[in-house]
Amino acid sequence: MTEKSWAEEEFQDIEYNLKTIREEIARAAALSGRSEQDIDFMAVTKTVDEMFINHAIACGITLIGENKVQEMLRKKPNLHLNGVRKNLIGHLQSNKAGQIVGEVDMIESVDSVKIGREIGKQSVKKGIVTDVLIEVNIGREESKTGFMPEAVEESIAELSEVAGLHICGLMTIPPICEKNTELCKFFTNIYNMYVDIGSKKLDNVSMNILSMGMSGDYAEAIRSGSNHIRVGSKIFGPRIY
Ligand SMILES: *Cc1c(COP(=O)(O)O)cnc(C)c1O
């Protein structure tokens, strides 16, 4: 196959996948009394070539996510980002905070008070406020980053006082579950936490975004209250590292 036809085929796959996912988003949203417009649909673009990311943008994607600072910064100049938001979704090291603050629209992966403070500090230095989500380790897994559920409220209260930071909601990656009922339990737990913290109306905290749901579970996540999904391989195919 020539390179051109290979890319053409990939473009068509992306179009087809986006259409399929959008239909499923609409169905899941309707089942939870909402519409497709209520769900923010992120294309996770890690390891994906800029040419395919730009194609997804041409097909209407308005939010992209990368999990690594260097990869985001490297790709950014080659992307058609007019009207497209870009979020960091992976663990951020303190020594890289200065590089990414101001380069993305949101950091979804604040997983410690320390990194939250560093993002705040770097934001103040640049004269901006950075929107962030608080990452919750909802399954209490050792292999994952994020705040333990019982520490979330107190940590949010602490971070709400940090200048240069605006907390917009919660983010999570649930454990791999064999049964859907088990998965939904994790989703429901964090949804309840999200509603509960939102009802406290803390200064400088707006609980508007609940970021959960990936390629394998976004429909369940939406039905459980997610309003922001992060989908990678279902759009672009399996990742090749
Ligand atoms: C890679 C990644 C995703 C997307 O995963 P898929 O299963 O490919 O949809 C979502 N969220 C985070 C934080 C990721 O790192």
The ligand as an ORCA input file, in Angstrom:
! r2SCAN-3c Opt
* xyz 0 1
  C      -4.512      7.456     27.566
  C      -5.488      8.092     28.475
  C      -6.870      8.096     28.180
  C      -7.469      7.458     26.947
  O      -7.378      6.060     26.979
  P      -8.116      5.163     25.887
  O      -8.393      3.892     26.615
  O      -7.190      5.004     24.752
  O      -9.354      5.862     25.501
  C      -7.705      8.747     29.070
  N      -7.247      9.347     30.188
  C      -5.937      9.353     30.493
  C      -5.503     10.029     31.736
  C      -5.022      8.739     29.652
  O      -3.719      8.746     29.980
*
